[in-house]
Amino acid sequence: MDEAITSLRLPQFVIYGGKVLGVLTFIMEAELAKEKTNGYKLDKSHVFAVNLFDEFEKYMKIPDEWTPAEIKPYAAGFLFLDALSSLSSWLFEFRLVAILSHVPHGDENLQKWLMDEKARDQFVIHAGIVTEVFWNDPRQMMPELVYRRQIFTAVSAIIFKDYLVLAKYASHDILYIPSHSRLYSKQVIFIGYAMTWFGVELLNPLPRHIFSNLFTKSCNVSAAMWLHFTQERGSFAEWVVLNFFDTRTGKLMREFKGNADDFASGSSSLTGVSWPVFRWGGGKEDKYFARLGKNLISVYETETFTLIDKKSLKVENVVDFTWSPTDPIIALFVPELGGGNQPARVSLIQIPSKEELRQKNLFNVSDIKMYWQNNGEYLAVKVNLHTKTKKSTTTGFELFRIKERDIPIEDLELENKNDKIVAFAWEPKGHRFGIIHGDGPRPDVSFYSMRTAQNTGRVSKLATLKAKQANALYWSPAGRFIVLAGLKGFNGQLEFYNVDELETMATGEHFMATDIEWDPTGRYCATSVTSVHEMENGFHIWSFNGKLLYRIPKDHFYQFLWRPRPPSLLTPEKEEEIAKNLKKYSKKYEAEDQDVSLQLSEQDRRKRKMIQDEWGQWTTQWKKLHEQEKEARLLLRDGEASDADEKYESKEVEVEEVIDVVEEIISFDEDAE
């Protein structure tokens, strides 16, 4: 190795290959060199091996005699893993990775909360520096607190505005609260807060770490995997490290390193990291994840975290892709090339075979957006088309029927092609979708169905609602009901609509509302005003048919999240049977509701009685005091008793006041008389 490596007395920077490098950048370069060269096959019989100097020291410390590992005593609860890169003894730890996972134990039922006798759901809120978990209890018209924690007690003067992330399908529940705050010239990073939802009161932070010029974030990409992203911002280059961890074991599954531009997505003109870097494959098996590169899509297997067939899927000029929510199918988009000589196209690719299932060529395309139905049965592609002069655009939809033979494609055009598409949303577990369209302040809302009794193979319009104060659509997770929401400029206008009956159930308003969240069962809906507004912060809970159940004001309110429910264990046939015989099952719950109603009435009666008793006690107290001061009043009034009612004389005085006088001359017609 020809380059001379010289370090100063204080290891603040290193001269490497004639260049002055920061210590952190130098160490990263060394690790990258090892990653690129270690294990490289020179030929069939020789493999190139590379080790860091720190590793020699580690190997030298291995004792000559084997000793069995110490078996630690069993302790129920959380396993917190803090995996930090171990560098040389004189260099500070530069990478923070926090893994939170609950270790399943035999004496803990991780789904105990699902057996709540009142069939309630839970939600978590983040307001100020406090995180709280509640039961939603609409019968009591108020939530029931499960857990409350003031998290950042050591730095209460700092306001943290990051968000909560919940595992979607995890059997072990994770609550992750990352927070970053600028404090003087350094970055204070708090990572690693977790709690159970079933009563284990354990909420402890990982150690605090202070870094300079560091940006870090984490996200739960699937039930089993946690992705941690670290970006070191130096004077020479932005270095990126992405680590995948198994949330159940804390094991590092794969590490991706490189320059920030290596993680740019889409066209070659993009620079820097394009987030999200990785997109997780559909379905609950978590078999694949993919990354969009320049002229390629890299698809990895989660079992080995290696490329499928050890090579990426090459697609010239690909700019976007999305996974089916349920199947290993990728929908990708390639724009027009050669000034329109080569059309744009949307392709469906089967993984792992990389076989193209269907392709649709599109002409005069300016932009597209893809929407998957949550069961993966349909794919809607919104296509913005420009005229030959490119002075105006029109919008249409390409509808793919994924589950049908040969994947038929259907075109959908609105009655007014020039209408702006404000919002689009599929009905969960259904065949319908809604579109908000129009250019005016009150756009129209149209509902369509991919399957009707008259025609199962053609899309058909169900209804169009004219001039609605709405700019967002929120379907119930169970389908059928939808909220037409007017957020932002519409100041929180809400319309609860029944798509089965095509009728409005109720209208309401949550002034300045910013977010809407349905609970997993589709029974309740939460609207909230977050801290983007200085006033009116808090949340409202509504029934599915638009009845306001209760309001909770919260200053500095940041986020509201329902606790996700795992997939139902019932078959679709069983669910359909229950729906048909709902009246039989509902008798039990109607009786419970009646008992609760009587209980609430009794509580109201007791409350009124308590207020009446308090008033009686207060008046008795003052009457007693009045009697005690009787002699003092006699002295002040020269012995004249003035307490008796007969000593007083009542007079009624009438006061008349002229407010205004108006004179008007009215003509008198004798003939009319």
C-alpha positions in Angstrom: 0.0 0.0 0.0 1.8 3.1 -1.3 -0.3 5.7 0.6 1.3 6.9 3.8 -1.1 7.4 6.7 -0.1 10.0 9.1 -2.2 11.1 12.1 -1.8 14.2 14.1 -1.2 14.2 17.9 -4.9 14.7 18.4 -6.8 12.5 16.0 -9.1 15.1 14.5 -8.2 14.5 10.9 -6.0 12.1 8.8 -3.8 12.6 5.8 -4.7 9.8 3.3 -3.4 9.6 -0.2 -2.3 13.2 -0.2 -5.8 14.4 1.0 -6.8 15.7 4.4 -9.8 13.7 5.6 -11.9 13.9 8.7 -11.4 10.9 11.0 -15.0 9.9 10.5 -14.8 10.0 6.7 -11.5 8.1 6.8 -13.0 5.3 8.9 -16.0 5.1 6.6 -13.7 4.8 3.6 -11.8 2.0 5.3 -15.0 0.1 6.1 -16.2 0.6 2.5 -12.9 -0.7 1.2 -13.3 -3.8 3.3 -16.9 -4.3 2.2 -16.0 -4.0 -1.5 -12.9 -6.3 -1.4 -13.3 -8.8 1.4 -14.5 -12.2 0.1 -13.7 -11.3 -3.5 -13.1 -14.5 -5.5 -9.7 -14.2 -7.3 -10.2 -17.6 -9.0 -11.8 -20.9 -8.1 -9.3 -21.7 -5.4 -8.4 -18.3 -3.9 -10.5 -15.7 -2.1 -9.2 -12.3 -1.2 -9.6 -11.5 2.6 -9.4 -8.1 4.2 -9.5 -7.2 7.9 -9.4 -3.9 9.8 -6.7 -3.3 12.3 -9.3 -3.2 15.1 -10.2 -6.8 14.2 -6.7 -8.0 14.7 -6.9 -6.6 18.3 -10.3 -8.3 18.8 -9.0 -11.7 17.5 -5.8 -11.5 19.7 -8.0 -11.2 22.8 -9.8 -14.5 22.2 -8.6 -16.9 24.9 -6.9 -20.2 23.9 -9.3 -22.3 26.0 -13.0 -22.4 25.4 -15.3 -21.5 28.2 -19.1 -22.0 28.1 -21.3 -18.9 27.7 -22.9 -17.5 30.9 -26.6 -18.3 31.0 -28.5 -15.3 32.3 -31.6 -15.7 34.4 -34.9 -15.3 32.6 -36.6 -11.9 32.9 -39.9 -11.1 31.2 -40.4 -7.9 29.4 -38.7 -5.9 26.7 -35.4 -6.6 25.1 -33.5 -3.4 24.3 -30.6 -3.7 21.9 -28.2 -0.9 21.2 -26.0 -1.9 18.3 -23.2 0.6 17.9 -20.3 0.3 15.5 -17.1 -0.4 17.3 -14.2 1.7 16.0 -10.7 2.3 17.2 -10.2 3.0 20.9 -9.4 6.7 20.2 -12.4 7.4 18.1 -15.9 8.2 19.4 -18.8 5.9 18.5 -20.3 7.5 15.4 -23.3 5.3 14.5 -26.4 4.9 16.6 -28.8 2.1 15.9 -31.7 1.5 18.3 -33.7 -1.7 18.1 -36.9 -2.2 20.1 -38.5 -5.5 20.3 -40.7 -7.4 22.7 -39.5 -10.9 23.4 -42.5 -13.3 23.3 -42.8 -15.2 26.6 -45.0 -18.1 27.5 -46.7 -16.3 30.5 -47.6 -13.2 28.5 -50.5 -13.1 26.0 -49.6 -10.5 23.5 -53.1 -10.2 22.2 -54.8 -10.0 25.6 -56.1 -6.5 24.7 -58.3 -8.1 22.0 -60.3 -9.9 24.6 -61.6 -6.7 26.2 -65.1 -7.4 27.5 -66.4 -4.2 26.1 -64.8 -4.9 22.6 -63.1 -1.5 22.8 -60.1 -0.3 20.7 -57.0 1.5 21.9 -55.3 4.6 20.6 -52.2 6.6 21.4 -51.7 10.3 21.3 -48.6 12.5 21.4 -49.1 16.0 22.8 -46.2 18.2 24.0 -43.7 15.9 25.8 -46.4 13.5 26.9 -47.5 10.2 25.3 -50.7 8.6 26.4 -52.5 5.4 25.6 -56.3 5.2 26.0 -59.2 2.8 25.6 -61.9 4.3 23.4 -65.0 4.1 25.5 -67.9 5.7 23.6 -70.5 4.4 26.1 -69.0 6.5 28.8 -68.6 9.4 26.3 -64.9 9.7 27.3 -61.6 7.7 26.9 -60.1 5.6 29.6 -56.5 6.2 30.3 -54.2 3.1 30.1 -50.8 4.6 30.3 -49.2 8.0 30.6 -45.6 9.0 30.4 -43.8 12.3 30.3 -41.0 11.2 28.2 -38.3 13.9 27.9 -38.2 15.0 31.5 -34.5 15.9 31.3 -34.9 18.4 28.5 -38.5 19.6 29.1 -37.6 23.0 27.6 -37.2 21.4 24.1 -40.2 20.8 22.0 -40.1 17.5 20.0 -42.2 17.3 16.9 -41.5 13.8 15.4 -44.0 11.1 15.1 -45.0 7.7 16.5 -44.7 4.6 14.5 -46.7 1.4 15.2 -46.0 -2.0 13.9 -48.8 -3.0 11.5 -49.0 -6.7 11.7 -46.6 -7.5 14.5 -47.5 -10.1 17.1 -45.1 -8.1 19.4 -46.3 -4.5 19.6 -43.9 -1.7 19.2 -44.3 2.0 20.0 -41.3 3.9 18.6 -40.9 7.6 19.2 -37.8 9.1 17.5 -37.0 12.7 18.3 -34.3 15.1 17.2 -33.6 18.5 18.5 -31.0 21.1 17.8 -29.3 22.1 21.0 -26.5 24.6 20.6 -24.3 23.4 17.8 -24.8 19.7 18.3 -27.5 17.2 17.7 -29.3 15.6 20.6 -30.9 12.3 19.6 -33.3 10.3 21.7 -34.1 7.0 20.1 -35.7 3.9 21.7 -39.0 4.2 23.5 -41.2 1.2 23.6 -44.2 0.0 25.7 -46.5 -2.9 25.8 -50.2 -2.4 25.4 -51.5 -5.0 27.8 -50.4 -3.6 31.2 -46.7 -4.1 31.5 -45.6 -0.7 32.6 -42.2 -0.5 31.0 -41.2 2.6 29.1 -37.5 3.3 29.3 -35.2 5.3 27.0 -32.0 4.1 25.6 -28.9 6.1 26.5 -28.6 9.6 25.1 -26.0 10.2 22.4 -24.6 13.5 21.2 -23.3 13.8 17.7 -22.0 16.5 15.4 -23.2 16.9 11.8 -25.3 13.7 12.0 -28.8 13.1 10.7 -30.6 9.9 11.7 -34.0 8.4 11.3 -35.7 5.0 11.6 -38.9 3.4 10.3 -40.8 0.2 10.7 -40.8 -1.1 7.2 -42.7 -4.3 8.0 -43.8 -6.4 11.0 -40.4 -8.1 11.2 -37.9 -5.6 10.0 -36.7 -2.2 11.2 -34.7 0.1 8.9 -32.3 2.6 10.5 -30.9 5.4 8.3 -27.8 7.4 9.2 -26.4 10.2 7.2 -23.1 11.9 8.1 -22.8 15.4 6.6 -19.2 16.3 6.2 -17.2 18.8 4.1 -16.2 16.1 1.6 -19.3 14.0 1.0 -22.5 12.9 2.5 -22.1 9.3 3.7 -25.2 7.1 4.1 -25.6 3.9 6.2 -28.8 1.9 6.1 -29.2 -1.1 8.4 -31.9 -3.7 8.4 -32.6 -5.3 11.8 -35.0 -8.1 12.8 -37.2 -6.6 15.4 -37.8 -9.9 17.1 -34.2 -10.8 17.7 -32.3 -7.6 17.1 -30.0 -9.2 14.6 -28.4 -7.1 11.9 -29.7 -8.6 8.6 -28.1 -6.3 6.0 -26.1 -3.1 5.9 -26.1 -0.7 2.9 -23.3 1.9 2.7 -22.4 4.5 0.2 -22.4 8.1 -1.0 -25.7 9.9 -0.8 -26.0 10.0 -4.6 -25.8 6.2 -4.7 -29.2 6.2 -3.0 -30.9 8.5 -5.5 -33.9 7.1 -7.2 -35.3 7.4 -10.7 -33.7 9.5 -13.4 -30.0 10.3 -13.5 -30.7 14.0 -12.9 -31.6 13.3 -9.2 -29.0 13.6 -6.5 -29.0 12.9 -2.8 -31.0 10.3 -0.9 -34.6 9.8 -2.2 -36.8 8.6 0.6 -38.1 6.0 1.0 -35.0 4.2 -0.2 -36.5 0.8 0.1 -40.1 -0.3 -0.5 -41.5 -3.4 1.2 -43.2 -6.1 -0.8 -46.9 -6.7 -0.3 -48.4 -9.5 1.8 -47.9 -10.7 5.3 -45.0 -13.0 4.5 -42.5 -10.2 4.1 -40.6 -12.1 1.4 -39.3 -9.2 -0.7 -38.3 -5.6 -0.7 -37.0 -3.4 -3.5 -35.0 -0.3 -4.2 -35.3 2.1 -7.2 -32.1 2.9 -8.9 -31.0 4.6 -12.1 -32.3 2.4 -14.9 -32.9 -0.5 -12.6 -35.0 -1.9 -9.7 -33.1 -4.0 -7.2 -35.3 -6.7 -5.6 -34.0 -8.4 -2.4 -35.1 -11.6 -0.6 -35.7 -11.1 3.1 -34.5 -14.6 3.9 -31.0 -14.0 2.7 -31.1 -10.2 2.1 -29.5 -10.7 -1.3 -30.6 -9.8 -4.8 -32.9 -12.2 -6.5 -30.8 -14.2 -9.0 -27.9 -12.0 -7.9 -28.8 -9.3 -10.3 -31.2 -6.3 -10.5 -34.1 -5.9 -12.8 -32.9 -3.6 -15.6 -35.6 -1.1 -16.9 -34.4 1.8 -18.9 -35.5 5.2 -17.6 -37.8 3.7 -14.9 -38.9 6.6 -12.6 -41.4 5.0 -10.2 -42.7 1.6 -9.0 -45.1 0.3 -6.4 -45.9 -3.1 -4.8 -49.2 -4.8 -4.8 -50.5 -4.8 -1.2 -51.0 -8.6 -1.2 -49.0 -10.3 -3.9 -45.3 -10.1 -5.1 -46.2 -8.0 -8.1 -44.5 -4.7 -9.0 -46.2 -2.0 -11.0 -43.6 0.3 -12.7 -43.8 3.4 -14.8 -41.5 4.4 -17.7 -42.1 7.9 -19.2 -42.1 8.8 -22.8 -38.7 8.9 -24.6 -37.4 10.3 -27.8 -39.7 13.3 -27.9 -42.8 11.0 -27.9 -41.5 8.5 -30.4 -41.3 5.8 -27.7 -44.5 5.8 -25.6 -44.8 5.8 -21.9 -45.7 2.5 -20.3 -47.0 0.9 -17.1 -45.9 -2.7 -16.6 -46.8 -5.4 -14.1 -43.8 -7.6 -13.1 -44.2 -10.9 -11.2 -41.6 -11.6 -8.5 -39.4 -13.6 -8.2 -39.7 -14.8 -11.9 -39.4 -11.2 -13.2 -42.0 -12.1 -15.8 -44.0 -9.2 -17.3 -47.6 -10.0 -16.7 -49.2 -7.0 -18.5 -48.1 -3.8 -20.2 -50.0 -0.7 -21.2 -48.5 1.8 -23.6 -49.6 5.4 -23.1 -49.1 8.4 -25.4 -48.9 12.2 -24.6 -48.4 11.5 -20.9 -47.2 14.3 -18.6 -47.6 12.4 -15.4 -49.2 9.4 -13.7 -50.1 8.2 -10.2 -50.8 4.6 -9.2 -53.4 3.5 -6.7 -53.7 -0.2 -5.5 -56.9 -1.5 -3.9 -56.0 -2.9 -0.5 -56.8 -6.5 -1.5 -54.7 -6.3 -4.6 -57.6 -7.0 -6.8 -57.4 -3.7 -8.8 -54.9 -1.1 -9.8 -56.0 2.3 -10.9 -53.5 4.5 -12.8 -54.4 8.2 -13.0 -53.0 9.5 -16.3 -52.5 13.2 -17.0 -52.4 13.7 -20.8 -51.3 16.8 -22.6 -52.4 18.0 -26.0 -50.0 18.2 -28.9 -49.3 21.8 -28.2 -48.8 21.0 -24.5 -50.9 24.0 -23.5 -53.6 22.0 -21.7 -54.0 18.7 -20.0 -56.8 16.1 -19.5 -57.1 13.3 -17.0 -58.2 9.7 -17.4 -57.8 6.4 -15.6 -56.5 3.0 -16.6 -58.1 0.3 -14.5 -56.3 -3.1 -14.2 -58.3 -6.2 -13.0 -55.4 -8.0 -11.4 -57.2 -11.2 -10.4 -58.9 -11.9 -13.7 -57.5 -13.9 -16.6 -55.0 -12.0 -18.7 -55.5 -8.9 -16.5 -58.0 -6.9 -18.6 -57.5 -3.1 -18.7 -60.4 -0.6 -18.9 -60.3 3.1 -19.7 -62.3 5.5 -17.6 -62.9 9.1 -18.7 -64.8 11.7 -16.7 -67.7 13.5 -18.3 -65.6 16.6 -18.3 -62.1 15.6 -19.3 -60.7 18.9 -18.1 -61.8 18.4 -14.5 -59.0 18.5 -12.0 -58.7 15.3 -9.9 -58.6 16.4 -6.3 -58.6 13.0 -4.6 -59.0 9.3 -5.4 -59.7 6.4 -3.0 -60.5 2.7 -3.3 -63.1 1.1 -1.0 -61.3 -1.3 1.4 -62.3 -4.9 0.8 -64.7 -3.8 -1.9 -65.1 -3.0 -5.6 -65.9 0.7 -5.5 -63.9 3.8 -5.6 -64.5 7.5 -5.1 -63.2 10.5 -7.0 -63.3 14.2 -6.1 -63.1 16.2 -9.3 -63.6 19.8 -10.5 -61.9 23.1 -10.7 -64.2 25.3 -8.6 -64.2 25.9 -4.8 -67.0 23.2 -4.5 -65.9 20.2 -6.6 -68.1 17.2 -7.4 -67.7 13.7 -5.8 -68.4 10.6 -8.0 -68.6 7.0 -7.0 -67.9 4.1 -9.4 -68.1 0.3 -9.1 -65.9 -2.3 -10.8 -68.7 -4.9 -10.4 -72.5 -4.4 -10.4 -75.4 -6.8 -10.5 -76.1 -5.8 -14.1 -72.5 -5.8 -15.4 -69.7 -7.6 -13.5 -67.0 -6.9 -16.1 -67.4 -3.2 -16.7 -66.9 -0.1 -14.6 -70.1 1.8 -14.0 -70.9 5.1 -12.3 -73.1 4.9 -9.2 -73.7 8.6 -8.4 -72.3 12.1 -8.6 -72.7 14.5 -5.7 -72.6 18.1 -6.9 -70.8 21.0 -5.2 -69.4 19.5 -2.1 -67.0 21.1 0.4 -64.5 18.3 0.2 -61.0 17.7 -0.8 -60.2 14.3 0.8 -61.9 10.9 1.0 -61.7 8.6 4.0 -63.3 5.1 3.6 -64.2 3.0 6.6 -61.9 0.0 6.8 -65.0 -2.2 6.6 -66.2 -0.4 3.4 -69.7 0.9 2.8 -69.2 4.2 4.7 -67.0 7.1 3.7 -66.2 10.6 5.1 -66.1 13.4 2.6 -63.7 15.7 4.3 -63.0 19.4 3.7 -59.6 20.0 5.3 -57.3 22.9 5.1 -59.1 25.6 3.1 -62.6 24.1 3.9 -61.9 24.4 7.7 -62.9 20.9 8.7 -66.3 20.3 7.0 -67.3 16.6 7.3 -70.0 14.6 5.6 -70.7 11.0 6.6 -72.0 9.2 3.5 -73.5 5.7 3.0 -72.4 4.4 -0.4 -74.7 1.4 -0.2 -77.8 3.6 0.1 -76.3 6.6 -1.7 -77.4 8.9 1.1 -75.9 11.3 3.5 -76.1 10.1 7.1 -74.9 13.3 8.9 -72.8 16.4 8.4 -70.5 18.0 11.0 -67.6 20.2 11.4 -64.3 20.0 13.3 -63.0 23.5 12.8 -59.4 23.6 11.4 -59.2 19.7 11.3 -55.9 18.5 9.8 -56.2 14.7 10.1 -58.8 11.9 10.0 -58.3 8.3 11.2 -60.8 5.5 11.2 -60.5 2.9 13.9 -59.6 -0.7 12.6 -63.2 -1.9 12.9 -64.8 0.9 11.1 -67.1 1.8 14.0 -65.5 5.1 15.0 -63.7 7.9 13.4 -61.2 10.4 14.9 -60.6 13.9 13.6 -57.8 16.0 15.0 -56.2 19.4 14.8 -52.4 19.1 15.2 -49.8 21.7 16.1 -49.6 23.0 12.6 -52.3 25.3 14.0 -51.6 27.3 17.2 -55.3 27.1 18.3 -58.0 24.4 18.6 -55.5 21.6 19.2 -57.0 18.2 20.1 -59.2 15.5 18.8 -62.9 14.5 18.3 -64.3 11.0 18.3 -67.3 10.3 16.0 -69.5 7.3 15.4 -69.5 5.8 11.9 -72.8 7.6 11.1 -71.5 11.0 12.1 -72.6 11.4 15.7 -70.1 13.4 17.7 -69.3 11.3 20.8 -66.8 13.4 22.7 -64.1 16.1 22.4 -60.7 16.2 24.0 -58.7 19.4 23.8 -54.9 19.0 23.9 -52.3 21.8 23.6 -49.3 21.1 21.3 -51.1 18.1 19.9 -48.9 16.2 17.4 -50.5 12.9 16.5 -53.3 10.5 16.9 -53.0 6.8 16.1 -55.4 3.9 16.5 -53.9 0.6 17.6 -53.8 -1.8 14.6 -55.7 -5.0 14.9 -54.2 -8.3 13.5 -56.0 -10.0 10.6 -59.3 -11.7 11.5 -59.2 -15.4 12.2 -62.7 -15.8 10.7 -63.1 -16.9 7.1 -65.0 -14.5 4.8 -67.9 -17.1 4.8 -68.1 -16.9 8.5 -68.0 -13.1 8.6 -70.8 -13.1 6.0 -72.8 -15.5 8.1 -72.4 -13.3 11.2 -73.5 -10.3 9.2 -76.7 -12.1 8.0 -77.6 -13.2 11.5 -76.5 -10.0 13.2 -79.9 -9.4 14.8 -79.6 -12.7 16.7 -76.2 -11.7 18.1 -77.1 -8.1 18.6 -79.7 -8.9 21.3 -77.0 -9.5 23.8 -75.2 -6.2 23.1 -78.5 -4.3 23.0 -79.2 -5.5 26.5 -75.7 -4.4 27.6 -76.2 -1.0 26.0 -79.5 -0.7 27.9 -77.7 -1.5 31.1 -75.0 1.1 30.3 -77.7 3.7 29.5 -79.4 3.0 32.8 -76.1 3.2 34.6 -75.3 6.5 33.0 -78.8 7.8 34.0 -78.1 6.6 37.5 -74.7 8.4 37.4 -76.4 11.6 36.2 -79.0 11.3 39.0 -76.2 10.8 41.6 -74.3 13.7 40.2 -77.4 16.0 40.4 -78.0 14.8 44.0 -74.4 15.5 44.8 -74.6 19.0 43.5 -77.8 19.6 45.4 -76.2 18.3 48.6 -73.2 20.5 48.1 -75.5 23.5 47.6 -77.4 22.6 50.8 -74.1 22.3 52.8 -73.0 25.7 51.4 -76.2 27.5 52.4 -76.3 25.8 55.8 -72.7 27.0 56.4 -73.5 30.6 55.5 -76.7 30.6 57.6 -74.7 29.4 60.6 -72.2 32.2 60.0 -75.0 34.7 59.6 -76.4 33.6 63.0 -73.0 33.9 64.7 -72.6 37.5 63.4 -76.1 38.6 64.7 -74.8 40.4 67.8 -72.2 42.2 65.8 -74.9 43.5 63.4 -77.0 44.8 66.4 -74.1 46.8 67.7 -73.4 48.3 64.3 -77.1 49.3 63.9 -77.5 50.8 67.5 -79.5 47.8 68.7 -81.9 47.9 65.8 -82.9 44.4 64.8 -82.9 44.3 61.0 -82.9 40.6 60.2 -86.7 40.1 60.5 -88.6 40.2 57.2 -91.4 42.3 58.7 -89.1 45.2 59.4 -88.8 45.8 55.6 -91.2 47.6 53.4 -91.4 46.7 49.7 -92.3 49.3 47.1 -92.7 48.9 43.4 -91.5 51.8 41.2 -92.2 52.0 37.5 -89.7 53.9 35.3 -90.7 54.8 31.8 -88.0 55.9 29.3 -88.7 57.1 25.8 -86.2 55.4 23.5 -87.2 56.9 20.2 -90.0 58.9 18.5 -90.8 58.7 14.8 -93.3 60.9 13.1 -94.8 59.9 9.8 -97.5 61.6 7.7 -100.0 59.2 6.2 -102.2 60.4 3.4 -105.9 59.8 3.9 -108.0 59.0 0.8 -111.7 59.8 1.3 -112.7 57.9 -1.8 -111.1 54.8 -0.5 -113.2 55.1 2.6 
